[in-house]
């Protein structure tokens, strides 16, 4: 028996309601969170299992102490997760975008699906629906700015929904958009007619800063318009089934704007449980962002700073990522494909519109395949020789990006280094007090979003001698 390599401890000890000194401990393989007596947690971390005089059976039951190959089990879990019955399409109706963001690596040009390509795409979706192989069709709208191809979105959505209805499949849709072309009418159409369940929108800081970092080509500011649309989502009864994710791309230009941004979002009424926030460091997307990108240390500090600001101001965020991706990304799923604006098919959503990756196409709409052609990424999992094999957050990450590994990059998420500090944040939201001070929980009305709406992961208490 040995300590699971997927055991992660909070950076600091805390005092629970009984006055006991504890550490928060996470099993990343299961997503479960526990509190342990501080001494036991330290013995567990050191692998000194023989020194644990009580509670060993509970530690085994919690998966914190194991017997077996943890990495092989985690890899197998990802492989099983890829064997699902959903046919997934990432659809890029246009290569055009009305923004000119300095860190974007995509080509921005007026190219969209032709009438013939739309018919070919609809035929592929209909073939998947009637094949009997799948239980659901999933559509993710992407770009460019997908709303610049809104008419095409409507055509394809109607056909896909009709096909799912005819053959008894579930239909799921989301959109990644800059949000500037949304209004009340389109928001209703997206949700009610096109069945979009989730909108992901990027807001790069407080109003003036966002408009500088994500400038519209028209020269007009977009921050106010985007926030107004998000507010409508939280107040309109016809939109209760829709949720929003607000991403902030963090660079050296906006990294210290967390508190001002969170204040603005709270004042706008976006503390609603259907709106969640997350920071994401600016990264290479086939382009060089070294002038504005963060170092690893800066990225960790910034992530904690932004999450703390969210919690301080009552905004919702995923402090503890308990849900394993299934699969790690669409590139490893042979039943998923990306349809680019020129009709070419890709395995990975970061290949189209990126100049040096355009040759990675695995087919075209005019080839009339029922599924996309085989890709080098199909079934990809990390090997024992990769850093993933020794990483405590592999079960939450899955290796993240096979494309980046292929290109010689190491795409490890900030989570690899920030999880112990995230556990510190999480501890305070559950009422645990820092050991040095009984100041109580973080002063916020936040629910810790674990990927399940209205659900809070409470740590299971393992006591010595239990």
C-alpha positions in Angstrom: 0.0 0.0 0.0 1.2 3.5 -0.7 -0.1 7.1 -0.8 -1.9 7.8 -4.0 0.1 10.1 -6.3 -3.2 11.9 -6.8 -3.4 13.1 -3.2 -3.0 16.9 -3.0 -2.9 18.9 0.2 -3.9 22.5 0.9 -0.9 24.8 1.4 -2.0 25.7 4.9 -3.6 24.1 8.0 -7.0 25.3 9.1 -9.1 25.1 12.3 -12.5 23.3 12.0 -15.6 24.0 14.0 -14.5 21.6 16.7 -11.2 23.5 17.2 -9.1 20.7 15.5 -6.2 21.6 13.3 -6.8 20.0 9.8 -5.6 20.1 6.3 -7.9 20.0 3.2 -7.0 17.1 1.0 -8.1 16.3 -2.5 -8.1 13.0 -4.4 -7.8 14.2 -8.0 -8.6 10.8 -9.4 -12.1 10.9 -7.9 -12.6 14.7 -7.4 -13.5 14.1 -3.7 -12.3 16.5 -1.1 -11.6 15.7 2.6 -10.3 17.2 5.8 -7.7 15.3 7.7 -6.0 15.9 11.0 -2.9 18.0 10.2 -0.5 15.3 11.5 -2.2 12.5 9.5 -2.1 14.6 6.3 1.6 15.3 6.8 2.3 11.5 7.3 0.2 10.8 4.3 2.1 13.3 2.1 5.4 11.8 3.4 4.3 8.3 2.6 4.8 7.3 6.3 1.7 5.1 6.4 3.1 2.9 9.3 3.0 6.0 11.5 -0.7 6.5 11.0 -2.2 4.9 14.1 -5.8 5.2 13.2 -8.0 5.8 10.2 -5.9 3.9 7.6 -9.0 2.0 6.4 -10.8 5.3 5.9 -7.8 6.6 3.9 -8.0 3.5 1.7 -11.7 3.9 1.3 -11.2 7.5 0.2 -8.6 6.4 -2.4 -5.9 8.4 -0.7 -4.0 5.2 0.0 -3.9 2.7 -2.9 -2.3 -0.5 -4.1 -1.8 -0.6 -7.9 -0.8 1.5 -10.9 -2.5 4.8 -10.4 -1.4 6.3 -13.8 -2.6 3.3 -15.7 -6.0 3.5 -14.0 -6.3 7.2 -14.8 -5.3 6.6 -18.4 -7.9 3.9 -18.7 -10.5 6.2 -17.3 -9.9 8.7 -20.0 -10.0 6.0 -22.7 -13.3 4.8 -21.3 -14.6 8.4 -21.3 -13.9 8.6 -25.0 -16.2 5.7 -25.7 -19.4 7.7 -25.6 -22.4 7.8 -27.8 -22.4 11.5 -28.7 -21.6 12.7 -32.2 -19.9 16.0 -31.8 -19.5 18.9 -34.3 -17.5 22.1 -33.8 -18.9 24.3 -36.5 -17.1 27.4 -37.8 -19.6 29.1 -40.2 -17.2 32.0 -40.9 -13.6 33.0 -40.7 -14.5 36.7 -40.2 -14.4 38.5 -36.9 -15.4 42.0 -36.0 -12.7 42.3 -33.4 -8.9 42.8 -33.7 -7.4 41.3 -30.6 -3.7 41.6 -30.5 -3.1 38.2 -28.9 -5.3 36.2 -31.4 -3.4 33.8 -33.7 -6.3 33.2 -36.2 -6.6 34.4 -39.7 -9.4 36.9 -40.0 -11.0 36.9 -43.4 -14.4 37.0 -45.1 -14.8 33.3 -45.8 -18.0 31.4 -45.1 -19.8 28.2 -46.0 -21.3 28.1 -49.5 -24.9 26.9 -50.0 -23.5 23.6 -51.3 -21.4 23.1 -48.2 -24.3 23.9 -45.9 -26.3 21.1 -47.6 -23.3 18.7 -47.3 -23.0 19.5 -43.6 -26.7 19.0 -42.9 -26.4 15.7 -44.7 -23.6 14.6 -42.4 -25.6 15.5 -39.3 -28.7 13.7 -40.6 -26.6 10.6 -41.4 -25.3 10.6 -37.9 -28.8 10.9 -36.4 -30.3 8.0 -38.4 -27.2 5.7 -38.0 -28.4 4.3 -34.7 -24.9 4.6 -33.3 -25.5 7.7 -31.2 -27.7 8.9 -28.4 -27.1 12.6 -28.9 -25.8 15.2 -31.3 -23.6 18.0 -29.8 -22.9 21.2 -31.7 -20.4 23.8 -30.6 -20.4 27.1 -32.5 -17.0 28.6 -32.9 -15.1 31.0 -35.2 -13.9 33.6 -36.2 -16.9 35.2 -34.7 -19.7 32.7 -35.4 -22.5 35.3 -35.1 -21.1 36.9 -38.3 -22.5 33.7 -39.9 -25.8 33.9 -38.1 -28.0 32.9 -41.0 -25.9 29.7 -41.6 -26.2 29.0 -37.8 -30.0 29.2 -38.1 -30.1 26.9 -41.1 -28.0 24.2 -39.7 -29.6 24.4 -36.2 -33.1 23.8 -37.6 -32.0 20.8 -39.6 -30.0 19.3 -36.8 -32.8 19.7 -34.3 -35.3 18.3 -36.7 -33.1 15.2 -37.4 -32.6 14.6 -33.6 -36.4 14.9 -33.1 -37.1 12.5 -35.9 -34.7 9.8 -34.7 -35.1 10.3 -31.0 -31.7 11.8 -30.2 -30.9 14.4 -27.6 -29.5 17.7 -28.9 -27.0 19.9 -27.2 -25.5 23.2 -28.3 -23.2 25.9 -27.0 -21.5 28.9 -28.6 -18.2 30.7 -28.0 -18.6 34.3 -29.1 -17.2 37.7 -28.4 -20.8 38.7 -27.5 -20.8 42.1 -29.3 -23.4 41.0 -31.9 -25.9 39.7 -29.3 -29.1 41.5 -28.4 -32.4 40.5 -26.8 -33.8 39.0 -30.0 -30.8 36.9 -30.9 -30.4 35.7 -27.3 -34.0 34.4 -27.4 -33.5 32.8 -30.8 -30.3 31.2 -29.8 -31.9 29.6 -26.7 -35.5 29.0 -27.8 -35.1 28.2 -31.5 -31.5 27.0 -31.8 -31.4 25.2 -28.4 -28.1 26.8 -27.3 -27.6 26.0 -23.6 -24.3 27.7 -22.8 -22.7 30.9 -24.0 -19.0 31.5 -23.5 -18.0 35.2 -23.7 -14.6 36.8 -23.2 -14.4 40.0 -21.1 -10.9 41.2 -20.6 -11.3 43.4 -17.6 -13.2 46.5 -16.5 -14.9 48.6 -19.2 -12.2 50.8 -20.5 -9.5 48.1 -20.3 -11.6 45.5 -22.2 -12.3 47.9 -25.0 -8.5 48.5 -25.4 -7.5 44.9 -25.3 -10.4 43.6 -27.4 -11.0 46.4 -29.8 -13.9 46.3 -32.3 -12.9 47.1 -35.9 -15.6 49.7 -35.9 -13.8 51.6 -33.1 -16.8 51.4 -30.8 -16.6 50.0 -27.3 -18.3 46.7 -26.6 -18.0 46.2 -22.9 -21.3 47.8 -21.9 -23.3 46.0 -24.6 -21.9 42.6 -23.6 -22.6 43.1 -19.9 -26.1 44.3 -20.7 -26.8 41.1 -22.7 -25.4 39.0 -19.8 -27.7 40.8 -17.4 -30.6 40.0 -19.6 -29.8 36.3 -19.5 -30.1 36.4 -15.7 -33.4 38.3 -15.6 -35.5 37.0 -18.5 -37.7 34.1 -17.5 -37.6 32.7 -21.0 -33.8 32.2 -20.6 -33.8 30.2 -17.4 -32.3 27.2 -19.1 -29.3 29.1 -20.5 -26.0 29.6 -18.6 -23.0 31.8 -19.4 -19.3 31.4 -18.9 -17.2 34.6 -18.7 -13.6 34.1 -19.6 -10.9 36.7 -19.0 -7.7 36.4 -21.0 -5.0 37.5 -18.6 -1.8 39.2 -19.8 0.6 41.6 -18.2 -1.7 44.4 -19.3 -4.7 43.4 -17.2 -3.4 41.0 -14.6 -3.9 43.3 -11.6 -7.5 44.4 -12.5 -9.2 41.6 -10.7 -10.9 43.6 -8.0 -12.1 46.3 -10.2 -13.5 43.8 -12.7 -15.2 41.8 -10.0 -16.8 44.9 -8.6 -18.2 45.9 -12.0 -19.6 42.4 -12.6 -21.3 42.3 -9.2 -22.7 45.8 -9.7 -24.1 44.7 -13.0 -26.0 41.9 -11.3 -23.9 39.0 -12.6 -23.5 37.2 -9.3 -26.3 34.9 -10.5 -25.6 31.2 -10.2 -26.0 30.7 -14.0 -23.0 32.9 -14.7 -19.6 31.6 -13.9 -16.2 33.2 -14.3 -12.7 32.0 -14.9 -9.2 33.6 -15.7 -7.1 32.1 -18.5 -3.5 33.2 -19.2 -2.9 34.4 -22.8 -1.0 31.7 -24.6 0.4 30.9 -28.0 -2.1 30.0 -30.6 0.3 29.5 -33.5 1.6 33.0 -32.8 4.1 34.7 -30.5 2.6 36.3 -27.3 5.8 36.4 -25.3 5.7 40.2 -25.0 2.4 40.1 -23.0 2.3 36.5 -21.7 2.8 35.6 -18.1 5.5 33.4 -16.6 4.4 30.3 -14.8 4.9 31.9 -11.4 2.9 35.0 -12.5 0.2 32.9 -13.9 -0.3 31.0 -10.6 -0.3 34.2 -8.6 -2.7 35.9 -11.0 -5.1 32.9 -11.0 -5.4 33.0 -7.2 -5.8 36.8 -7.2 -8.7 36.6 -9.7 -10.4 33.7 -8.0 -10.1 35.5 -4.7 -11.7 38.6 -6.2 -14.6 36.6 -7.6 -15.3 35.1 -4.2 -14.9 38.4 -2.4 -17.5 39.9 -4.6 -20.0 37.0 -4.7 -19.3 35.8 -8.2 -19.4 32.1 -9.1 -16.3 30.2 -10.2 -15.0 26.7 -10.2 -12.4 26.7 -7.4 -12.1 22.9 -7.3 -12.4 21.2 -10.7 -14.0 17.9 -9.7 -15.3 16.9 -13.1 -13.0 14.8 -15.3 -13.2 15.9 -19.0 -14.8 13.2 -21.2 -12.8 12.8 -23.3 -9.8 15.2 -22.7 -10.6 17.1 -25.9 -12.5 16.5 -29.2 -9.2 15.8 -31.0 -8.9 12.3 -29.4 -12.5 11.5 -30.3 -13.0 9.8 -33.7 -16.7 10.7 -33.6 -16.0 14.4 -33.3 -14.9 16.8 -36.0 -14.3 20.5 -36.7 -15.9 22.0 -39.8 -13.9 25.0 -41.0 -15.4 27.9 -43.0 -13.8 26.6 -46.2 -15.5 23.2 -45.7 -12.3 21.4 -44.6 -12.6 19.0 -41.7 -10.2 18.9 -38.7 -9.8 16.8 -35.6 -8.7 19.8 -33.5 -10.4 23.2 -33.1 -7.0 25.0 -32.9 -6.0 24.0 -36.4 -8.4 25.8 -38.8 -7.6 29.5 -39.4 -4.1 29.1 -38.1 -1.6 29.6 -41.0 0.9 26.9 -40.0 -1.7 24.3 -39.2 -4.1 24.5 -42.2 -2.4 21.5 -43.8 -3.6 19.3 -41.0 -7.1 18.9 -42.6 -8.3 15.3 -42.5 -11.0 15.7 -45.2 -13.6 18.0 -46.8 -17.4 18.2 -46.7 -17.5 17.0 -50.3 -16.0 13.6 -49.5 -19.4 12.4 -48.2 -17.9 10.4 -45.2 -20.3 9.5 -42.5 -17.6 10.3 -39.9 -14.3 12.2 -40.3 -11.2 10.4 -41.5 -8.7 9.0 -39.0 -6.5 11.5 -37.2 -3.2 11.1 -35.6 -4.8 12.2 -32.3 -7.5 9.5 -32.2 -7.3 7.7 -28.9 -4.3 9.8 -27.8 -3.2 9.4 -24.2 0.1 10.4 -22.5 2.9 7.8 -22.2 4.8 6.8 -19.2 7.8 8.8 -20.5 5.8 12.1 -20.4 5.6 14.4 -17.4 1.9 13.5 -17.1 2.9 10.1 -15.6 4.3 11.9 -12.5 1.7 14.7 -12.3 -0.8 14.9 -9.4 -3.4 16.7 -11.5 -3.3 14.3 -14.5 -6.8 12.9 -13.7 -8.2 16.4 -13.9 -6.2 17.4 -17.0 -5.8 14.3 -19.1 -2.6 15.7 -20.7 -4.6 18.7 -22.0 -3.5 19.2 -25.6 -2.1 16.5 -27.9 -1.5 19.2 -30.5 0.8 21.1 -28.2 2.7 18.0 -27.2 3.2 17.2 -30.9 4.6 20.7 -31.5 7.1 20.3 -28.7 5.3 22.5 -26.1 4.4 21.4 -22.6 0.8 22.5 -22.2 0.5 21.9 -18.5 -2.4 24.0 -17.0 -1.8 26.5 -14.2 -3.8 24.1 -12.0 -0.7 21.9 -11.8 0.9 24.5 -9.5 -2.1 26.3 -8.2 -4.2 23.5 -6.8 -2.8 23.6 -3.2 -3.6 27.3 -3.1 -7.1 26.7 -4.6 -7.7 24.2 -1.8 -6.8 27.0 0.6 -9.5 29.2 -1.0 -12.0 26.3 -1.0 -11.4 25.7 2.7 -12.3 29.2 3.6 -15.6 29.0 1.6 -16.6 26.0 3.7 -16.2 27.7 7.1 -12.7 26.5 8.0 -10.6 29.3 9.6 -6.9 29.8 9.0 -4.9 28.3 11.8 -3.3 31.6 12.8 -6.5 33.5 13.0 -10.2 32.5 13.7 -11.4 35.0 11.2 -14.0 32.7 9.8 -15.0 32.0 6.2 -14.4 34.3 3.3 -16.9 37.1 3.4 -19.0 36.2 0.3 -22.2 34.7 -0.8 -20.5 32.5 -3.3 -21.5 28.9 -4.0 -18.4 26.9 -5.1 -19.3 25.7 -8.5 -18.2 22.1 -9.0 -19.7 21.7 -12.5 -23.0 20.7 -11.0 -25.3 23.6 -10.6 -26.5 24.3 -7.0 -24.1 21.7 -5.6 -21.4 22.3 -3.1 -18.7 19.8 -2.4 -18.3 19.6 1.3 -15.2 18.0 2.6 -15.6 14.6 4.2 -14.0 14.5 7.6 -11.6 11.7 8.3 -10.6 11.8 12.0 -7.7 10.0 13.6 -8.8 6.8 15.2 -11.9 6.6 13.0 
